[in-house]
Amino acid sequence: MRLAERRDESTVRTAGSRGPALMVMLAIGFGACSLLGCSRSEPGPAPRGESADVATPPAEAPAKDSGARSIEFRVESKPVKSLTAEALKKKVKPLRIEVFEPYEHANVVFTALPLEQVLDEAYGPSWRTHEAILFSCRDGYEPTIPVRRILDHRAFLAIDRLGDVGFTILKDEEGQKRRIELSPVYVIWENLDNARVRTEGDYGWPYQVVRIDLVSFRSRFQEMAPPAKSSATVLAGFDAFIAHCSKCHAINGHGGAIGPELNYPANPTEYLKEAWLRKWIDQPTLMRIAPRMPPLNPDLPDRARIIDEIVAYLGAMASHKVEPGTP
């Protein structure tokens, strides 16, 4: 892993390596990484850089009050503490971090706090013994990221962006370029000079994060797990759904809230032909003009197989419905 300090801006230009993502196996708990994978690497030297407070240019976006920029920290849904971005900046030294921004598809420099140090401030060292972190965003987006990924690779909480566009990104939504406010914080990763990380796109890059919750996969995904003795294809589809779909979609009431629930009361395999469902996952614009749903990451290796596995998982869940909220 290589970190190069830009002399003219005192900016940390990040580089990272992470391999395939996590395999979720509820029966055996969290252990090895899977679908997108990960390989354990020895931690490198801490990022170098000057305090970003010294020369950060003013943003055009309106200033947020401290309440609007609060982040709540929880453990298994139980509140632990609440900290504002401003308070965190006083406890954790901000750095200027340059990344390849996956929504804008360009290099962008952010003022950011090392995520490990933020979690230490909120929880102490005990967070490292947990399985995963659930990030909840203002718009209902809820990705779950393995703790192991954060330990093996460098993540940051961005709190501002250098330049004259404020703390925002330009994102393609429903066929139009829209400027999206990122406050309170935006999770970013080291990804320069690493083709593998680029292919993962925006996986693990939630913005407008308002809550961070330490969770176990058993508690988070229990109602989403496929029936016992499911095939290897269905289990792989479950892993793929967790990695790529659950941040927006729920199964049996568990998952994100941006997209529709996909199992209760009706599963898409019950009202769509499999060929149409595959096409919807593959390229939604072939099915509807300017859909909000993006296609499955076009750069994923074995993408066609992953689509087949997701469809197989959905089909298996059609006979495994649980009414949301049922104990």
Rosetta silent file (secondary structure, phi, psi, omega in degrees, C-alpha in Angstrom):
SEQUENCE: MRLAERRDESTVRTAGSRGPALMVMLAIGFGACSLLGCSRSEPGPAPRGESADVATPPAEAPAKDSGARSIEFRVESKPVKSLTAEALKKKVKPLRIEVFEPYEHANVVFTALPLEQVLDEAYGPSWRTHEAILFSCRDGYEPTIPVRRILDHRAFLAIDRLGDVGFTILKDEEGQKRRIELSPVYVIWENLDNARVRTEGDYGWPYQVVRIDLVSFRSRFQEMAPPAKSSATVLAGFDAFIAHCSKCHAINGHGGAIGPELNYPANPTEYLKEAWLRKWIDQPTLMRIAPRMPPLNPDLPDRARIIDEIVAYLGAMASHKVEPGTP
SCORE:     score description
SCORE:     0.000 S_00000001
   1 L     0.000  134.170 -173.594    0.000    0.000    0.000 S_00000001
   2 L  -122.038  133.662  174.957    1.448    3.357   -1.001 S_00000001
   3 L  -121.918  126.347  179.690    0.721    6.801    0.374 S_00000001
   4 E  -122.212  126.118 -179.571    2.179    9.820   -1.361 S_00000001
   5 E   -87.379  123.792  177.415    1.940   13.274    0.095 S_00000001
   6 E   -76.867  119.574 -170.977    1.340   16.005   -2.433 S_00000001
   7 L   -68.162  -31.261 -175.089    3.842   18.708   -1.581 S_00000001
   8 L   -79.088  -21.704 -175.815    1.879   21.621   -2.968 S_00000001
   9 L  -122.595   -2.271 -172.846   -1.348   20.884   -1.085 S_00000001
  10 L    51.745   43.672 -176.635   -0.247   18.714    1.860 S_00000001
  11 E  -106.463  134.111  175.138   -2.827   16.264    0.561 S_00000001
  12 E   -80.416  116.354  175.413   -2.716   12.542    1.210 S_00000001
  13 E   -92.402  115.372 -168.920   -3.066   10.790   -2.147 S_00000001
  14 L   -89.025  150.836  170.082   -4.454    7.430   -1.212 S_00000001
  15 E  -140.767  141.138 -177.333   -3.791    4.029   -2.604 S_00000001
  16 L  -144.473  166.505  172.208   -5.328    0.866   -1.299 S_00000001
  17 L  -137.661  124.930  169.278   -5.740   -2.796   -1.995 S_00000001
  18 L  -144.301  143.693 -175.732   -8.659   -4.853   -1.170 S_00000001
  19 L  -100.316 -152.190 -173.353   -9.766   -8.006   -2.811 S_00000001
  20 L   -58.655  150.985 -173.619  -13.151   -9.849   -3.081 S_00000001
  21 L   -80.876 -160.847 -163.855  -15.873   -8.887   -0.393 S_00000001
  22 E   -84.791  141.520  168.155  -17.393  -10.747    2.423 S_00000001
  23 L   -98.129  127.739  179.522  -19.095  -14.113    2.586 S_00000001
  24 L   -98.284  114.826  176.787  -22.004  -14.080    4.976 S_00000001
  25 L  -126.294  100.034 -174.052  -22.590  -17.505    6.510 S_00000001
  26 L   -64.336  -31.890 -174.989  -25.030  -17.198    9.373 S_00000001
  27 L   -67.539  -31.790 -176.163  -24.584  -20.784   10.468 S_00000001
  28 L  -111.571    0.726 -179.855  -20.883  -20.371   11.143 S_00000001
  29 L    79.191 -171.867 -176.280  -20.788  -16.668   11.894 S_00000001
  30 L   -88.845  127.126  177.533  -18.436  -14.190   10.343 S_00000001
  31 L  -140.546  -94.828 -177.116  -15.040  -15.491    9.394 S_00000001
  32 L   -77.535  160.512  176.421  -13.487  -15.435    5.962 S_00000001
  33 E   -88.889  156.371 -174.626  -14.197  -12.851    3.318 S_00000001
  34 L  -137.601 -106.527 -158.551  -16.030  -13.841    0.179 S_00000001
  35 L   -38.977  -59.601  175.990  -17.999  -12.565   -2.762 S_00000001
  36 L   -91.312  -10.285  169.277  -15.896   -9.507   -3.484 S_00000001
  37 L    70.407  166.355  170.452  -13.314  -10.961   -1.122 S_00000001
  38 L  -159.574  148.246  176.935  -10.609   -9.518    0.999 S_00000001
  39 L  -121.596  132.867 -177.325   -7.103  -10.495    1.890 S_00000001
  40 L   -66.852  128.095  176.361   -5.594   -9.573    5.210 S_00000001
  41 L  -123.808  148.817  178.025   -2.750   -7.118    4.807 S_00000001
  42 L   -67.484  137.205 -179.608   -0.423   -5.758    7.399 S_00000001
  43 L   -63.670  134.591  178.503   -1.297   -2.174    8.336 S_00000001
  44 L   -87.176 -171.030  179.578    1.007    0.345    6.718 S_00000001
  45 L   -66.300  150.360  179.032    2.169    3.650    8.120 S_00000001
  46 L   -62.542  146.590  179.240   -0.470    6.100    9.218 S_00000001
  47 L   -57.409  143.616  178.385   -1.464    8.649    6.565 S_00000001
  48 L  -103.811  147.761  177.438    0.622   11.806    6.602 S_00000001
  49 L   166.759  155.613  179.465   -0.777   15.272    6.134 S_00000001
  50 L   -81.714  160.885  175.699   -1.208   18.634    7.703 S_00000001
  51 L   -56.386  130.339 -176.702   -4.275   19.628    9.626 S_00000001
  52 L   -74.400   -7.300 -178.563   -6.958   20.370    7.070 S_00000001
  53 L   -72.537  -21.967 -169.411   -8.211   23.284    9.146 S_00000001
  54 L   -67.931  -47.509 -171.447   -5.321   25.493    8.109 S_00000001
  55 L  -130.915   22.879  179.724   -6.062   26.129    4.460 S_00000001
  56 L   -69.523  121.712 -178.927   -9.395   24.522    3.660 S_00000001
  57 L   -69.033  150.353 -179.517  -11.230   26.926    1.322 S_00000001
  58 L   -65.578  143.353  178.929  -14.738   27.972    2.324 S_00000001
  59 L   -88.018  150.089  178.266  -17.566   25.932    0.804 S_00000001
  60 L   -76.039  -28.071 -176.660  -20.359   27.520   -1.151 S_00000001
  61 L   -63.776  149.794  179.018  -22.998   25.276    0.396 S_00000001
  62 L   -60.887  143.437  178.833  -24.861   26.746    3.387 S_00000001
  63 L   -66.144  142.863  177.886  -23.320   25.947    6.723 S_00000001
  64 L   -94.863  143.274  174.837  -25.013   23.170    8.658 S_00000001
  65 L   -76.159  160.941 -172.993  -25.900   23.593   12.304 S_00000001
  66 L   -62.371  -32.579  178.566  -24.280   21.157   14.708 S_00000001
  67 L   -64.333  -39.410 -178.941  -27.528   19.279   15.293 S_00000001
  68 L   -69.083  -20.536 -177.984  -27.943   18.615   11.582 S_00000001
  69 L  -103.318   19.084 -179.217  -24.423   17.199   11.470 S_00000001
  70 E   -77.630  144.319  173.867  -24.820   14.806   14.408 S_00000001
  71 E  -121.324  125.885  178.858  -23.913   11.128   14.085 S_00000001
  72 E   -93.324  135.009  179.062  -25.464    8.653   16.510 S_00000001
  73 E  -109.412  131.162 -177.409  -23.391    5.653   17.542 S_00000001
  74 E  -131.536  163.356  169.081  -25.149    2.429   18.556 S_00000001
  75 E  -129.020  116.095 -177.304  -24.427   -1.181   19.471 S_00000001
  76 L    48.738   49.229  175.847  -27.105   -3.641   18.297 S_00000001
  77 L    75.756   -3.897 -179.949  -29.591   -0.748   17.996 S_00000001
  78 E   -94.179  122.889 -177.946  -28.895    0.550   21.527 S_00000001
  79 E   -60.174  138.131  177.348  -27.629    4.176   21.580 S_00000001
  80 E  -109.947  -51.926  176.750  -24.127    4.686   22.976 S_00000001
  81 E  -164.024  167.833  176.579  -23.405    8.345   22.232 S_00000001
  82 E  -128.710  131.117 -179.304  -24.001   11.098   19.715 S_00000001
  83 E  -132.121  140.746  174.967  -21.205   13.235   18.288 S_00000001
  84 E   -84.492  160.531  175.309  -21.266   16.052   15.782 S_00000001
  85 H   -60.074  -36.213  179.737  -18.834   16.229   12.910 S_00000001
  86 H   -65.665  -40.433  178.652  -17.453   19.377   14.496 S_00000001
  87 H   -67.195  -40.073  178.257  -16.845   17.586   17.814 S_00000001
  88 H   -62.702  -37.520 -178.582  -15.159   14.669   16.059 S_00000001
  89 H   -64.023  -25.715  178.300  -12.877   17.069   14.215 S_00000001
  90 H   -80.060  -22.456 -176.707  -11.583   18.321   17.574 S_00000001
  91 H   -98.149  -29.511 -177.511  -10.829   14.770   18.756 S_00000001
  92 L  -122.804  126.845 -175.542   -9.491   13.221   15.525 S_00000001
  93 L   -66.206  121.977  177.507   -7.030   15.108   13.324 S_00000001
  94 L   -71.816  147.098  176.682   -8.547   15.856    9.888 S_00000001
  95 E  -127.575  155.684  170.879   -6.534   15.032    6.783 S_00000001
  96 E   -89.919  119.310 -173.897   -6.868   15.974    3.141 S_00000001
  97 E  -120.013  124.128  176.741   -7.575   12.723    1.314 S_00000001
  98 E   -98.441  129.560  179.377   -7.615   12.337   -2.455 S_00000001
  99 E  -135.234  164.121  167.803   -9.725    9.472   -3.856 S_00000001
 100 E   -86.896  107.913 -173.543  -11.239    8.391   -7.131 S_00000001
 101 E   -75.622  119.007 -170.631  -14.847    9.376   -6.420 S_00000001
 102 L   -72.209  -18.585  178.034  -17.084    6.538   -7.735 S_00000001
 103 L   -86.691  -39.924  179.525  -20.155    8.685   -8.445 S_00000001
 104 L   -86.626  -17.264 -178.626  -18.342   11.503  -10.253 S_00000001
 105 L    58.064   46.405 -179.734  -15.737    9.170  -11.807 S_00000001
 106 E  -155.359  158.855  175.609  -13.003   11.685  -11.081 S_00000001
 107 E   -71.918  133.600 -179.036  -10.321   12.388   -8.509 S_00000001
 108 E  -136.610  144.618  178.168  -11.684   14.451   -5.623 S_00000001
 109 E  -108.214  126.664  179.155  -10.017   15.795   -2.466 S_00000001
 110 E  -117.568  154.497  163.150  -11.930   15.632    0.808 S_00000001
 111 E   -87.768  124.150 -170.824  -11.271   16.729    4.359 S_00000001
 112 E  -146.450  157.800  178.921  -11.683   13.455    6.238 S_00000001
 113 E  -112.003  133.032  176.878  -11.159   11.662    9.541 S_00000001
 114 E   -56.026  125.296 -174.018   -9.629    8.161    9.727 S_00000001
 115 H   -62.737  -39.153  179.709  -12.605    5.877   10.424 S_00000001
 116 H   -58.012  -41.335 -179.150  -10.690    3.617   12.825 S_00000001
 117 H   -69.100  -35.182  176.815   -9.867    6.608   15.008 S_00000001
 118 H   -64.058  -44.610  179.890  -13.483    7.799   14.940 S_00000001
 119 H   -65.913  -36.379  175.005  -14.699    4.366   16.034 S_00000001
 120 H   -61.102  -40.977 -179.778  -12.087    4.298   18.799 S_00000001
 121 H   -65.721  -37.355 -176.618  -13.404    7.655   20.006 S_00000001
 122 H   -81.400  -39.770 -171.173  -17.014    6.439   19.970 S_00000001
 123 H  -119.086  -12.116 -166.174  -16.635    2.884   21.272 S_00000001
 124 H    76.501 -171.961 -175.115  -13.100    2.373   22.519 S_00000001
 125 H   -71.771   -9.847 -173.419  -11.219   -0.628   21.112 S_00000001
 126 H   -64.870  -20.169 -178.342  -14.154   -3.045   21.598 S_00000001
 127 H   -61.843  -24.254 -177.847  -15.649   -2.289   18.160 S_00000001
 128 H   -67.652  -17.620 -179.332  -12.957   -4.476   16.597 S_00000001
 129 H   -88.645   -5.331  179.915  -14.565   -7.599   18.078 S_00000001
 130 L   -85.688  165.223 -175.782  -17.877   -7.028   16.287 S_00000001
 131 L   -84.062  -43.025 -170.268  -18.826   -8.522   12.942 S_00000001
 132 E  -151.769  164.631  175.675  -20.178   -5.605   10.959 S_00000001
 133 E  -122.640  126.671  176.249  -21.140   -1.954   10.923 S_00000001
 134 E   -96.806  120.676  176.825  -24.538   -0.798    9.712 S_00000001
 135 E  -101.442  120.140  178.384  -24.483    2.719    8.266 S_00000001
 136 E  -104.733  131.345 -175.437  -27.897    4.411    8.210 S_00000001
 137 E  -112.650  161.759 -175.572  -28.375    7.385    5.908 S_00000001
 138 L   -59.057  -30.744 -174.897  -30.945   10.175    5.817 S_00000001
 139 L   -93.340    7.598  178.441  -32.629    8.823    2.679 S_00000001
 140 L    97.161   -3.026  177.853  -33.092    5.243    3.960 S_00000001
 141 L   -70.997  130.349 -174.050  -29.951    3.774    2.390 S_00000001
 142 L  -139.266   77.031  176.053  -28.500    1.158    4.799 S_00000001
 143 L   -79.091  148.477  175.432  -25.311   -0.634    3.739 S_00000001
 144 E  -114.845  126.218 -175.222  -23.645   -3.110    6.079 S_00000001
 145 E  -119.591  129.767  179.126  -19.851   -3.278    5.936 S_00000001
 146 E   -61.112  138.578  174.735  -17.758   -6.000    7.606 S_00000001
 147 H   -58.207  -36.784 -179.512  -15.530   -4.798   10.434 S_00000001
 148 H   -57.513  -36.540 -179.959  -12.767   -6.920    8.902 S_00000001
 149 H   -64.686  -37.390  179.523  -12.807   -4.757    5.794 S_00000001
 150 H   -71.008  -34.917  178.265  -12.236   -1.642    7.886 S_00000001
 151 H   -71.645  -34.337 -176.353   -9.395   -3.329    9.771 S_00000001
 152 H   -84.925  -22.368 -174.718   -7.730   -4.562    6.603 S_00000001
 153 L  -136.065  163.175 -173.062   -8.143   -1.400    4.517 S_00000001
 154 L   -96.125  119.963  177.184   -8.229    2.313    5.146 S_00000001
 155 E  -118.253  156.191 -178.797  -11.551    4.070    5.346 S_00000001
 156 E  -137.845  153.548  168.468  -12.308    7.680    6.248 S_00000001
 157 E   -99.795  107.182  177.295  -15.296    9.774    7.237 S_00000001
 158 E   -74.214  136.705  179.731  -15.269   12.766    4.893 S_00000001
 159 E  -120.949   -6.731  177.878  -16.607   15.926    6.509 S_00000001
 160 E  -164.904  164.785  178.159  -15.916   18.467    3.757 S_00000001
 161 E  -125.527  136.046  175.959  -14.752   18.751    0.159 S_00000001
 162 L   -75.034  146.911 -179.499  -12.068   21.037   -1.171 S_00000001
 163 L   118.400 -166.870 -172.835  -13.122   23.325   -3.988 S_00000001
 164 L  -111.594   20.920 -179.597  -16.026   25.629   -4.701 S_00000001
 165 L  -110.271    7.560 -178.464  -18.967   23.189   -4.798 S_00000001
 166 L    72.371 -170.047 -178.868  -19.398   22.722   -1.065 S_00000001
 167 L   -85.387   73.747 -175.353  -19.695   19.319    0.595 S_00000001
 168 E  -142.222  166.953  167.923  -21.449   17.722   -2.371 S_00000001
 169 E  -132.176  157.318  175.677  -20.963   15.322   -5.254 S_00000001
 170 E   -97.777  117.196 -171.836  -22.440   15.341   -8.743 S_00000001
 171 E  -126.526  142.136  176.698  -24.389   12.102   -9.153 S_00000001
 172 E   -82.611  114.285  178.149  -26.398   10.571  -11.991 S_00000001
 173 E  -131.101  123.447  177.573  -29.923    9.926  -10.681 S_00000001
 174 L    53.634   40.730  175.625  -32.868    8.899  -12.844 S_00000001
 175 L    82.015    3.784 -179.314  -31.047    9.988  -15.982 S_00000001
 176 E  -128.722  146.232  174.661  -30.076   13.425  -14.698 S_00000001
 177 E   -80.404  122.992 -179.099  -26.946   14.838  -13.093 S_00000001
 178 E  -128.953  142.780  177.873  -27.814   16.095   -9.629 S_00000001
 179 E   -89.995  121.480 -173.095  -25.678   17.696   -6.951 S_00000001
 180 E  -107.531  127.778  174.612  -26.097   15.720   -3.757 S_00000001
 181 E   -72.089  135.290 -174.337  -25.398   17.085   -0.273 S_00000001
 182 L  -100.416  -12.975 -174.226  -23.160   14.655    1.683 S_00000001
 183 L   -60.129  146.292    7.537  -23.589   15.965    5.239 S_00000001
 184 L   -75.930  -43.091 -178.806  -23.162   14.900    7.997 S_00000001
 185 E  -142.244  161.125 -178.066  -20.436   12.505    6.788 S_00000001
 186 E  -130.783  123.858  179.120  -19.466   10.454    3.736 S_00000001
 187 E   -80.483  121.972  179.596  -17.603    7.130    4.007 S_00000001
 188 E  -126.295  159.698 -176.168  -14.695    7.053    1.547 S_00000001
 189 E  -131.042  152.307  170.714  -11.920    4.518    0.905 S_00000001
 190 L   -63.738  125.883 -176.619   -8.372    4.552   -0.375 S_00000001
 191 L  -152.691    9.466  178.665   -8.692    3.527   -3.999 S_00000001
 192 E   -76.943  148.225  175.913   -6.171    5.280   -6.224 S_00000001
 193 L    60.915   29.853 -179.133   -3.863    3.203   -8.411 S_00000001
 194 L  -141.172  102.243 -175.272   -5.827    0.024   -7.706 S_00000001
 195 H   -63.769  -35.276 -178.238   -7.916   -1.431  -10.529 S_00000001
 196 H   -62.450  -44.121  179.572   -9.580   -4.014   -8.280 S_00000001
 197 H   -64.567  -38.594  179.468  -10.975   -1.383   -5.945 S_00000001
 198 H   -59.393  -37.326 -176.638  -12.233    0.644   -8.906 S_00000001
 199 H   -67.935  -18.066  178.886  -14.282   -2.321  -10.139 S_00000001
 200 L   -79.786   -6.930  175.273  -16.200   -2.353   -6.849 S_00000001
 201 L    59.314 -129.232 -175.196  -17.668    1.034   -7.721 S_00000001
 202 L   -94.297   14.825  177.673  -19.633    2.654   -4.897 S_00000001
 203 L   -60.732  119.865  179.147  -19.748   -0.468   -2.693 S_00000001
 204 L    83.724   20.430  179.980  -19.160    0.790    0.842 S_00000001
 205 L  -118.962   60.789  179.242  -19.429    4.515    0.033 S_00000001
 206 L   -75.453  142.604  174.810  -22.568    5.709    1.899 S_00000001
 207 L  -118.997  171.139 -175.444  -23.198    9.442    2.219 S_00000001
 208 L    56.861   38.163 -177.706  -25.531   11.456    4.488 S_00000001
 209 E   -72.722  125.023  179.687  -24.653    9.003    7.271 S_00000001
 210 E  -115.910  -13.838 -178.132  -26.575    9.822   10.450 S_00000001
 211 E  -147.255  137.811  176.363  -26.166    6.582   12.415 S_00000001
 212 E  -123.354  122.960 -171.993  -23.420    4.000   12.896 S_00000001
 213 E  -129.285  124.404  174.002  -24.458    0.721   14.521 S_00000001
 214 E   -78.756  121.804 -174.526  -22.261   -2.242   15.479 S_00000001
 215 E  -133.576  164.429  170.336  -24.236   -5.346   14.502 S_00000001
 216 L  -103.791  152.346  178.551  -23.903   -9.089   14.056 S_00000001
 217 H   -65.731  -32.511  179.655  -24.848  -10.729   10.792 S_00000001
 218 H   -63.002  -44.827 -179.180  -27.188  -13.078   12.642 S_00000001
 219 H   -73.374  -35.638 -176.155  -29.217  -10.208   14.116 S_00000001
 220 H   -75.155  -39.454 -169.764  -29.073   -8.077   10.984 S_00000001
 221 H  -117.982   14.787 -175.599  -29.862  -10.716    8.359 S_00000001
 222 H   -55.366  -46.784 -177.308  -31.704  -13.486   10.203 S_00000001
 223 H   -78.596   -6.400  179.262  -34.989  -12.972    8.359 S_00000001
 224 H   -98.358  -10.463 -176.761  -33.147  -12.598    5.042 S_00000001
 225 L   -67.615  140.316  179.777  -31.315  -15.926    5.248 S_00000001
 226 L   -69.486  164.817 -179.200  -32.451  -18.535    2.694 S_00000001
 227 L   -58.134  155.902  177.807  -34.173  -21.765    3.786 S_00000001
 228 L   -58.402  147.918  178.114  -32.114  -24.542    5.342 S_00000001
 229 L    63.531   28.880  175.107  -30.346  -26.877    2.906 S_00000001
 230 L   -69.025  156.457 -178.851  -30.450  -24.304    0.118 S_00000001
 231 L   -69.645  164.260  177.618  -28.243  -24.944   -2.895 S_00000001
 232 H   -60.867  -34.302  178.950  -24.796  -23.431   -3.299 S_00000001
 233 H   -65.103  -43.054  178.935  -26.230  -21.159   -5.998 S_00000001
 234 H   -65.144  -42.423  179.065  -28.898  -19.822   -3.633 S_00000001
 235 H   -63.622  -39.844  176.455  -26.339  -19.262   -0.860 S_00000001
 236 H   -64.896  -36.893  176.889  -24.079  -17.403   -3.285 S_00000001
 237 H   -65.459  -34.867  175.520  -27.099  -15.335   -4.322 S_00000001
 238 H   -62.639  -47.660  177.097  -27.725  -14.475   -0.680 S_00000001
 239 H   -57.431  -44.279 -178.538  -24.144  -13.228   -0.364 S_00000001
 240 H   -66.151  -39.246  179.048  -24.554  -11.208   -3.573 S_00000001
 241 H   -63.205  -43.263  178.450  -27.866   -9.751   -2.417 S_00000001
 242 H   -60.150  -44.773 -175.387  -26.305   -8.621    0.871 S_00000001
 243 H   -71.350  -37.627 -168.312  -23.364   -7.015   -0.924 S_00000001
 244 H  -114.822  -20.705 -170.219  -25.214   -5.344   -3.801 S_00000001
 245 L  -118.649  -32.362 -171.163  -28.949   -5.130   -3.089 S_00000001
 246 L   -68.941  -16.674  178.546  -29.729   -5.014    0.646 S_00000001
 247 L   -67.949  -22.867  178.471  -28.513   -1.436    1.004 S_00000001
 248 L  -113.488  -31.574 -172.764  -31.622   -0.331   -0.928 S_00000001
 249 L  -113.151  147.769  175.630  -34.024   -3.302   -0.745 S_00000001
 250 E  -105.657  151.625  168.315  -35.499   -5.249    2.158 S_00000001
 251 E  -122.398  122.987 -178.403  -36.354   -8.936    2.424 S_00000001
 252 L    54.310   35.533  175.050  -39.003   -9.741    5.048 S_00000001
 253 L    87.631   -0.753 -178.379  -38.647   -6.210    6.407 S_00000001
 254 E  -113.815  127.227 -179.305  -34.844   -6.263    6.804 S_00000001
 255 E   135.456 -164.264 -178.649  -32.611   -4.130    4.600 S_00000001
 256 L   -74.464  168.611 -176.493  -32.670   -0.688    3.024 S_00000001
 257 L  -120.526    9.878  178.927  -35.753    1.458    2.521 S_00000001
 258 L   -75.617  -46.096  178.508  -34.957    3.267   -0.740 S_00000001
 259 L   -97.551  176.765 -177.403  -36.331    0.524   -2.980 S_00000001
 260 L   -74.054  154.642  167.966  -39.350   -1.723   -2.484 S_00000001
 261 L   -58.557  138.168 -172.267  -39.548   -4.754   -0.193 S_00000001
 262 L  -113.345   14.248  177.312  -38.761   -7.803   -2.333 S_00000001
 263 L  -139.512  -38.537 -177.227  -40.421  -10.714   -0.532 S_00000001
 264 L  -118.852  127.695    4.252  -43.427   -9.774    1.573 S_00000001
 265 L   -83.554  -15.785 -176.571  -46.205   -9.834    0.592 S_00000001
 266 L  -129.608  139.766  178.141  -45.034  -10.639   -2.957 S_00000001
 267 L   -97.554  139.589 -177.269  -41.683  -11.710   -4.365 S_00000001
 268 H   -57.431  -25.627  177.701  -40.723  -10.453   -7.871 S_00000001
 269 H   -69.547  -12.514  179.844  -40.254  -14.047   -9.031 S_00000001
 270 H   -89.203  -16.092 -179.226  -44.003  -14.483   -8.432 S_00000001
 271 H  -130.783    1.408  175.058  -45.061  -11.741  -10.827 S_00000001
 272 L  -126.200  142.646  171.101  -42.135  -11.396  -13.264 S_00000001
 273 L   -67.934  147.311 -176.873  -40.679  -13.918  -15.665 S_00000001
 274 H   -57.430  -37.282 -179.263  -37.094  -14.780  -14.779 S_00000001
 275 H   -62.617  -39.217  179.278  -35.822  -13.377  -18.085 S_00000001
 276 H   -70.391  -37.839  179.305  -37.431  -10.001  -17.329 S_00000001
 277 H   -65.790  -42.363  176.817  -36.088  -10.011  -13.776 S_00000001
 278 H   -60.531  -42.630 -179.211  -32.564  -10.712  -15.030 S_00000001
 279 H   -64.769  -37.323  178.911  -32.902   -7.901  -17.537 S_00000001
 280 H   -63.715  -42.450  178.629  -34.096   -5.515  -14.800 S_00000001
 281 H   -69.596  -38.852 -176.437  -31.029   -6.297  -12.650 S_00000001
 282 H   -69.706  -49.984 -175.892  -28.722   -6.186  -15.664 S_00000001
 283 L  -153.932   87.360 -176.722  -29.903   -2.953  -17.260 S_00000001
 284 H   -58.245  -26.033 -178.650  -32.987   -1.228  -15.803 S_00000001
 285 H   -68.732  -14.834  174.470  -33.000    1.391  -18.580 S_00000001
 286 H   -78.340  -14.036 -176.576  -34.087   -1.352  -20.990 S_00000001
 287 L  -106.832  -26.429 -174.657  -37.220   -1.772  -18.879 S_00000001
 288 L  -155.721  143.759  178.442  -38.093    1.785  -17.882 S_00000001
 289 L   -72.509  128.766  175.946  -37.082    5.316  -18.841 S_00000001
 290 L    48.677   55.898  176.904  -34.765    6.914  -16.250 S_00000001
 291 L   -69.790  152.316  177.098  -35.274    4.344  -13.473 S_00000001
 292 L   -72.897  -31.304 -178.520  -33.947    5.216  -10.045 S_00000001
 293 L   -72.192  129.463  175.849  -32.400    1.763   -9.722 S_00000001
 294 L   -82.741  162.111  173.207  -28.889    1.512  -11.205 S_00000001
 295 L   -69.402  157.874  170.686  -27.695   -1.595  -13.036 S_00000001
 296 L   -56.991  139.644 -175.463  -25.629   -4.137  -11.167 S_00000001
 297 L   -40.329  113.778 -176.839  -22.032   -2.892  -11.244 S_00000001
 298 L   -62.801  -20.228 -175.911  -21.003   -3.389  -14.908 S_00000001
 299 L   -93.499    2.533 -179.698  -17.371   -4.030  -13.939 S_00000001
 300 L   -64.836  133.892  171.794  -18.037   -6.984  -11.633 S_00000001
 301 L   -64.567  144.848  178.400  -16.183  -10.150  -12.591 S_00000001
 302 L    55.110   40.846 -174.441  -18.584  -13.003  -13.501 S_00000001
 303 H   -61.113  -42.472 -179.408  -21.446  -10.521  -13.546 S_00000001
 304 H   -61.747  -40.249  177.583  -23.863  -12.764  -15.476 S_00000001
 305 H   -64.477  -40.640 -179.784  -23.346  -15.566  -12.958 S_00000001
 306 H   -63.645  -39.306  177.370  -23.955  -13.165  -10.051 S_00000001
 307 H   -62.346  -44.212  177.920  -27.258  -12.052  -11.618 S_00000001
 308 H   -60.088  -39.247 -179.410  -28.323  -15.691  -11.955 S_00000001
 309 H   -68.319  -39.524  177.263  -27.427  -16.294   -8.302 S_00000001
 310 H   -63.289  -42.886  178.433  -29.431  -13.274   -7.114 S_00000001
 311 H   -63.551  -39.571  178.243  -32.466  -14.472   -9.076 S_00000001
 312 H   -63.744  -41.139  177.515  -32.047  -17.968   -7.585 S_00000001
 313 H   -62.382  -46.694  179.132  -31.926  -16.477   -4.074 S_00000001
 314 H   -60.082  -41.078  178.881  -35.075  -14.423   -4.670 S_00000001
 315 H   -62.351  -38.912  178.636  -36.828  -17.507   -5.993 S_00000001
 316 H   -67.169  -35.812 -177.931  -35.893  -19.485   -2.880 S_00000001
 317 H   -73.143  -17.877  179.928  -37.140  -16.720   -0.594 S_00000001
 318 L   -59.833  -26.992  178.398  -40.586  -16.730   -2.246 S_00000001
 319 L  -100.328   14.008 -176.879  -41.423  -19.793   -0.139 S_00000001
 320 L  -135.299   59.983 -177.095  -39.842  -18.319    2.975 S_00000001
 321 L   -88.868  139.087  174.861  -41.943  -15.244    3.787 S_00000001
 322 L  -132.604  124.413 -179.554  -41.945  -13.582    7.188 S_00000001
 323 L   -64.251  127.725  179.366  -44.246  -10.654    7.844 S_00000001
 324 L   -54.617  134.599 -179.878  -42.138   -7.614    8.777 S_00000001
 325 L    91.126   -6.854  178.921  -42.295   -6.938   12.488 S_00000001
 326 L   -74.444  129.684 -179.395  -43.214  -10.520   13.399 S_00000001
 327 L   -62.382    0.000    0.000  -41.252  -11.661   16.473 S_00000001
